Amino acid sequence: MHNVTLIESESLEKRYGGGTLALADLTVSIEPGIVGLVGANGAGKSTLIKLALGLIAPTAGRIRVLGLDPLTEVERVRSQVGYMPEHDCLPPDMTAAEFVTHMGRMSGLPAATARERASETLRHVGLYEERYRAIGGYSTGMKQRVKLAQALVHDPELLLLDEPTNGLDPEGRQAMLGLVQRIGTEFGISVVVCSHLLGEIERICTSLVAIEGGRLLRSDSLSAMTQHKGVLAVEVDERVEEFVARLTAAGLDVREQGRELLVRFDDEKTYDVIRDAVVDLDLSLHRLEQRRHQVADLFRDSADRTAGSEVGDVQHA
């Protein structure tokens, strides 16, 4: 994997006709790896991808992809970047082999190389046996794999995948995520995966970039986000406010979530403070367990909010 920054933007802004602001003052630097670009639908993820591909021009600011200007260095970007669009846009009458070969040619491969690479890529995504069938007869899962294959065919340095699990059942989603992870680890290709489902892609990513309302919410490596020791989930049956006041006075960071109290776990002393408060207040302790910090909570915390977009509300397995 190359060390050049994947996508770098500075004060990037995009307004569509009618004044709709899709991205506002977005400054971000996305480093190599498997990167989750997350946000609710309409957050500006697809707009950022289209700007990165040079499909649209920014209203203000600048963007670079692998150090290249997508508007003036179009052919170099096309040869080094693979793109899997969100929507179904496949020609139903072509076979997968023909279509993926054609897309290889479009990315600058010679004819014989494109044919060879198409077969190889279709094998990687599990469609080798079906490669001479017309795409129109494919299932949704197979169509998604064709889209992935055409993005991969020219052996790019960077893959941009827009909602790759769209329309798939749970088994299909897992299979697609497994493929993406393999591409990022075994093939050494950097991947930016756009999704409104943080909990789903978090498992395969090395870093996450969250945008909301066209603005950067947070960008960090997954290890940095989860390096806190975690949180303790505590549940008592009564006098919760007194209990929270006691813990807060002792310097603990406490957040209420339904019937649970989430207490940031810094070290073993955290247990002592909770135990002493339970004894002093003569409470019944229903539950005390340690949890890994959930990334959704960290995004929610960074925006200093209690309820938010699908990014914050996603359920974790």
Summary of the structure (lengths in Angstrom):
residues: 317
radius of gyration: 23.2
end to end distance: 29.8
largest distance: 78.5
contacts: 1011
relative contact order: 0.14
helix: 39%
strand: 26%
